[in-house]
Amino acid sequence: MKINPKNVLLVKDDVGKAKPSTFDLPGPEFAYGLRGPDDQEGAGIGFTKAVTRSWALHQKSKKKKPDKDFKKLNIVSSKEKATNPKVFLSSKLHI
């Protein structure tokens, strides 16, 4: 029985290898997908020399201060004996 090489269901693959394609694919010079915009350093096609010759240092992000200091809030609320939400909200601790 001769296997039709264009039938996806009948094409067999070898163990450890990719299944052969049943479609007529373009040659190796073809690039799939869309070309995206160049990044900040200009690292698009043909700009690799510019990227390797100039180096952009990493800018550390500033640490964001938390809105509330929950550790301090818990200490103060325990000193004020605010043991339930009603007492906590009636006091000025939650502001």
Secondary structure, DSSP 8 states (H G I E B T S, - for coil): ----TT-TTT----TTS-----S----TT---S------TT--STT-HHHHHHS------------SS-HHHHHHHHHHTT--SHHHHHHSSTT-
